[in-house]
């Protein structure tokens, strides 16, 4: 039986979730989930790892949640951290 496009997308999303989960440290995961404050240093580490492993969905979520930290990460501003 051939997989549908939706099934493939779900599998890819789950695989990406696992990749990100296993690559990030406990501290980084806590910051992503709002259990500790997301600092510029943590954001930089999370975003860098997401880029390295192809964690596009997680990177997009980080950018949406922390646009000011993303601007600094990309060199477009200064951090107040």
C-alpha contacts under 8 A as a table, 3 or more apart, distances in Angstrom:
res1	aa1	res2	aa2	distance
3	X	7	X	6.01
3	X	8	X	6.57
4	X	7	X	5.19
4	X	8	X	6.38
5	X	8	X	5.16
5	X	9	X	6.21
6	X	9	X	5.07
6	X	10	X	6.21
7	X	10	X	5.14
7	X	11	X	6.21
8	X	11	X	5.09
8	X	12	X	6.13
9	X	12	X	5.07
9	X	13	X	6.10
10	X	13	X	5.08
10	X	14	X	6.11
11	X	14	X	5.11
11	X	15	X	6.05
12	X	15	X	5.05
12	X	16	X	6.10
13	X	16	X	5.10
13	X	17	X	6.12
13	X	57	X	7.82
14	X	17	X	4.96
14	X	18	X	6.26
15	X	18	X	5.16
15	X	19	X	6.19
16	X	19	X	5.00
16	X	20	X	6.14
16	X	54	X	7.66
16	X	55	X	5.85
16	X	57	X	7.87
17	X	20	X	5.27
17	X	21	X	6.03
17	X	55	X	7.68
17	X	58	X	7.84
18	X	21	X	5.04
18	X	22	X	6.10
19	X	22	X	5.44
19	X	23	X	6.13
19	X	53	X	7.24
19	X	55	X	7.53
20	X	23	X	5.18
20	X	24	X	6.09
20	X	49	X	7.89
20	X	50	X	6.68
20	X	53	X	7.50
20	X	55	X	6.30
20	X	58	X	7.64
21	X	24	X	5.70
21	X	29	X	7.45
22	X	25	X	7.78
23	X	49	X	7.22
24	X	28	X	5.87
24	X	29	X	6.31
24	X	46	X	6.90
24	X	49	X	7.27
25	X	28	X	5.13
25	X	29	X	6.24
26	X	29	X	5.15
26	X	30	X	6.13
27	X	30	X	5.07
27	X	31	X	6.32
28	X	31	X	5.17
28	X	32	X	6.28
28	X	42	X	6.14
28	X	45	X	7.73
28	X	46	X	6.40
29	X	32	X	5.05
29	X	33	X	6.20
30	X	33	X	5.18
30	X	34	X	6.16
30	X	35	X	5.00
30	X	36	X	5.83
31	X	34	X	5.04
31	X	35	X	5.74
31	X	36	X	4.91
31	X	37	X	5.70
31	X	38	X	4.99
31	X	42	X	7.39
32	X	35	X	7.68
32	X	38	X	7.05
32	X	62	X	7.60
33	X	36	X	7.90
34	X	37	X	6.46
34	X	38	X	7.40
38	X	42	X	6.07
38	X	43	X	6.35
39	X	42	X	5.19
39	X	43	X	6.07
39	X	69	X	8.00
39	X	81	X	6.42
40	X	43	X	5.01
40	X	44	X	6.03
40	X	69	X	5.91
40	X	72	X	7.93
40	X	73	X	7.78
40	X	79	X	6.90
40	X	81	X	6.38
41	X	44	X	5.17
41	X	45	X	6.32
42	X	45	X	5.15
42	X	46	X	6.09
43	X	46	X	5.10
43	X	47	X	5.90
43	X	62	X	7.90
43	X	69	X	6.80
43	X	70	X	7.74
43	X	73	X	7.89
44	X	47	X	5.25
44	X	48	X	5.89
44	X	73	X	6.10
45	X	48	X	5.16
45	X	49	X	6.15
46	X	49	X	5.28
46	X	50	X	6.12
47	X	50	X	5.05
47	X	51	X	6.15
47	X	59	X	5.96
47	X	62	X	7.43
48	X	51	X	5.15
48	X	52	X	6.20
49	X	52	X	4.96
49	X	53	X	6.24
49	X	55	X	7.91
50	X	53	X	5.43
50	X	54	X	5.76
50	X	55	X	4.42
50	X	56	X	6.77
50	X	58	X	6.84
50	X	59	X	5.87
51	X	54	X	5.18
51	X	55	X	6.12
51	X	56	X	7.17
51	X	59	X	7.30
52	X	55	X	7.71
55	X	58	X	5.52
55	X	59	X	6.09
56	X	59	X	5.07
56	X	60	X	6.06
57	X	60	X	5.15
57	X	61	X	6.24
58	X	61	X	5.02
58	X	62	X	6.17
59	X	62	X	5.02
59	X	63	X	6.22
60	X	63	X	5.10
60	X	64	X	6.23
61	X	64	X	5.10
61	X	65	X	6.12
62	X	65	X	5.18
62	X	66	X	5.81
62	X	67	X	7.79
62	X	70	X	7.96
63	X	66	X	5.27
63	X	67	X	5.12
63	X	69	X	7.93
63	X	70	X	5.83
64	X	67	X	5.83
66	X	69	X	5.39
66	X	70	X	6.29
67	X	70	X	4.95
67	X	71	X	6.24
68	X	71	X	5.23
68	X	72	X	6.65
69	X	72	X	5.23
69	X	73	X	6.12
69	X	79	X	7.21
70	X	73	X	4.80
70	X	74	X	6.13
71	X	74	X	5.22
71	X	75	X	6.19
71	X	76	X	4.87
71	X	77	X	5.80
72	X	75	X	4.88
72	X	76	X	5.24
72	X	77	X	4.69
72	X	78	X	5.60
72	X	79	X	6.25
73	X	76	X	7.48
75	X	78	X	7.90
